[in-house]
Amino acid sequence: FAFYICIPNTINAQEDPNDIGAWYMYIFDTRFKKDSLWGVQGDIQHRNHNVIGDLQQLLLRGAIKFNPKESPLNLVLGYAYIMGEKVGDSREKTIENRFYQETSFSLKLAKRLYSTHRFRYEVRLIENEDLRTRYRYSLFLNIPLNSLVIAPKTYYLSLYNEVFINGQQQLRNEKTVSVFDRNRLYGALGYVFRKGLKMQFGLMRQSSNTSGKNQLQLSLHHSF
């Protein structure tokens, strides 16, 4: 895992001019009432081409969630606004409006191994492009280090891999994209401050057929 995430894949991908980027994230979720099956979730992400200063994307995402009674499923319907900028001094912006639906569920695989599976379907409205769709599957693994459960004052390892698949290959002006869009592989150290509040710091390797880059990630996870 460490070898893959740190060593560039020079056979299939070219590196970004910046050696490493950084994503800063606030991720939240809450219920309408304490015992309600309904709630909201979302995240705010500031993504940089470099560690700080050169904006790559500003992502704002929010959704309604529903947890069926006596079911492990989490059902989500949401919207995301993404504003992107090119690398360097250019301030030319690209706007994407994204609608998505997803389902996720968690499973305990071993004494200290907790997993979450997430399936997401996206409808993407990108400025000056045809409507596009995308399928995503994520596997998340959390491993507590100084406790058997992820509770307050617990350090833990957080790992995930996410695969992106394009729904359309034929675009306007006879342009095409491959079925495979990208893959994200991530490893981090997390700490639980208190119930409903934790932080993670790690490294994510994002790879496509044409490019690859390492991204530092600092994320605050807030449930209230």
ChimeraX attribute file (.defattr): number of C-alpha atoms within 10 A of each C-alpha:
attribute: neighborCount
match mode: 1-to-1
recipient: residues
	/A:1	9
	/A:2	9
	/A:3	7
	/A:4	10
	/A:5	20
	/A:6	13
	/A:7	11
	/A:8	18
	/A:9	16
	/A:10	11
	/A:11	8
	/A:12	12
	/A:13	15
	/A:14	16
	/A:15	16
	/A:16	15
	/A:17	11
	/A:18	13
	/A:19	12
	/A:20	18
	/A:21	22
	/A:22	23
	/A:23	23
	/A:24	18
	/A:25	19
	/A:26	15
	/A:27	17
	/A:28	18
	/A:29	18
	/A:30	18
	/A:31	17
	/A:32	10
	/A:33	9
	/A:34	10
	/A:35	7
	/A:36	12
	/A:37	14
	/A:38	18
	/A:39	17
	/A:40	17
	/A:41	19
	/A:42	18
	/A:43	19
	/A:44	18
	/A:45	18
	/A:46	16
	/A:47	24
	/A:48	23
	/A:49	24
	/A:50	21
	/A:51	18
	/A:52	13
	/A:53	11
	/A:54	19
	/A:55	23
	/A:56	21
	/A:57	20
	/A:58	18
	/A:59	17
	/A:60	15
	/A:61	17
	/A:62	20
	/A:63	19
	/A:64	18
	/A:65	23
	/A:66	17
	/A:67	17
	/A:68	12
	/A:69	9
	/A:70	6
	/A:71	8
	/A:72	12
	/A:73	16
	/A:74	17
	/A:75	18
	/A:76	21
	/A:77	18
	/A:78	18
	/A:79	18
	/A:80	19
	/A:81	17
	/A:82	16
	/A:83	15
	/A:84	19
	/A:85	19
	/A:86	15
	/A:87	17
	/A:88	14
	/A:89	9
	/A:90	9
	/A:91	12
	/A:92	9
	/A:93	12
	/A:94	14
	/A:95	16
	/A:96	17
	/A:97	14
	/A:98	19
	/A:99	19
	/A:100	18
	/A:101	17
	/A:102	18
	/A:103	17
	/A:104	18
	/A:105	14
	/A:106	16
	/A:107	12
	/A:108	12
	/A:109	11
	/A:110	9
	/A:111	10
	/A:112	15
	/A:113	15
	/A:114	18
	/A:115	18
	/A:116	16
	/A:117	17
	/A:118	17
	/A:119	16
	/A:120	17
	/A:121	19
	/A:122	20
	/A:123	17
	/A:124	19
	/A:125	17
	/A:126	15
	/A:127	12
	/A:128	10
	/A:129	12
	/A:130	13
	/A:131	14
	/A:132	17
	/A:133	18
	/A:134	18
	/A:135	18
	/A:136	18
	/A:137	17
	/A:138	19
	/A:139	17
	/A:140	16
	/A:141	20
	/A:142	22
	/A:143	22
	/A:144	21
	/A:145	16
	/A:146	12
	/A:147	14
	/A:148	12
	/A:149	17
	/A:150	21
	/A:151	18
	/A:152	15
	/A:153	14
	/A:154	18
	/A:155	22
	/A:156	22
	/A:157	18
	/A:158	21
	/A:159	20
	/A:160	18
	/A:161	17
	/A:162	18
	/A:163	16
	/A:164	19
	/A:165	17
	/A:166	17
	/A:167	18
	/A:168	15
	/A:169	13
	/A:170	13
	/A:171	13
	/A:172	10
	/A:173	7
	/A:174	6
	/A:175	8
	/A:176	11
	/A:177	12
	/A:178	14
	/A:179	13
	/A:180	16
	/A:181	18
	/A:182	19
	/A:183	20
	/A:184	20
	/A:185	20
	/A:186	22
	/A:187	23
	/A:188	19
	/A:189	18
	/A:190	24
	/A:191	22
	/A:192	18
	/A:193	14
	/A:194	12
	/A:195	13
	/A:196	15
	/A:197	15
	/A:198	21
	/A:199	19
	/A:200	20
	/A:201	17
	/A:202	17
	/A:203	23
	/A:204	25
	/A:205	21
	/A:206	18
	/A:207	23
	/A:208	18
	/A:209	14
	/A:210	13
	/A:211	16
	/A:212	21
	/A:213	25
	/A:214	24
	/A:215	24
	/A:216	21
	/A:217	20
	/A:218	18
	/A:219	19
	/A:220	17
	/A:221	16
	/A:222	18
	/A:223	13
	/A:224	10
